[in-house]
Amino acid sequence: MIETFTRWDSSEFLKTEEDIQHYLEASRDEAGGDPAFIAKALGRVAKARETLRILGNQPSQSRTDTVR
């Protein structure tokens, strides 16, 4: 059996400001003082916020609420 993998983009699952807040808290806890880790997390938050702005805070049909 051949395993296939896809890239994980956490910004796709940040659908509300509350989601973003929890993500940033978890990122801070995980970072262990690594500024590159925090920078990457902030980049994902920026991407998520831009997507939310474009969509008018409405999830697209391709997004599902099954994964949280």
C-alpha positions in Angstrom: 0.0 0.0 0.0 1.3 3.4 -1.0 0.8 6.2 1.5 0.1 9.7 0.1 0.5 12.9 2.0 -0.9 16.4 1.6 0.5 19.7 2.9 -1.2 20.9 6.0 -2.1 24.6 6.1 -3.4 25.6 9.5 -4.7 28.9 8.1 -7.5 27.0 6.4 -8.9 26.1 9.8 -8.8 29.5 11.4 -12.3 30.7 10.6 -13.0 33.1 13.5 -11.1 35.6 15.6 -11.6 33.1 18.5 -9.9 30.4 16.4 -7.0 32.7 15.8 -6.7 33.6 19.4 -6.5 30.0 20.4 -4.1 29.2 17.6 -1.8 32.1 18.8 -1.9 30.9 22.4 -1.0 27.3 21.4 1.7 28.6 19.1 3.2 30.7 21.9 3.2 27.6 24.2 4.8 25.4 21.5 7.4 27.9 20.3 9.7 27.5 23.3 11.2 30.9 22.6 11.8 30.2 18.9 11.1 33.5 17.1 11.0 31.7 13.7 8.1 29.6 14.9 6.2 32.6 16.1 6.9 34.4 12.8 5.5 31.5 10.8 2.4 31.4 13.1 1.8 35.1 12.5 2.1 34.6 8.8 -0.6 31.9 8.9 -2.8 34.2 11.0 -2.3 37.0 8.4 -3.3 34.6 5.6 -6.4 33.5 7.5 -7.5 37.1 8.2 -7.1 38.0 4.6 -9.2 35.0 3.5 -11.8 36.0 6.1 -11.8 39.5 4.8 -12.2 38.5 1.2 -15.0 36.0 2.1 -16.7 38.5 4.4 -16.4 36.1 7.3 -18.4 33.5 5.4 -16.7 30.1 5.0 -16.5 28.9 1.4 -18.2 25.8 0.2 -14.9 23.9 0.1 -14.4 24.4 3.8 -16.1 22.1 6.2 -16.8 22.4 9.9 -16.1 18.7 10.5 -12.5 19.4 11.5 -11.9 21.4 14.6 
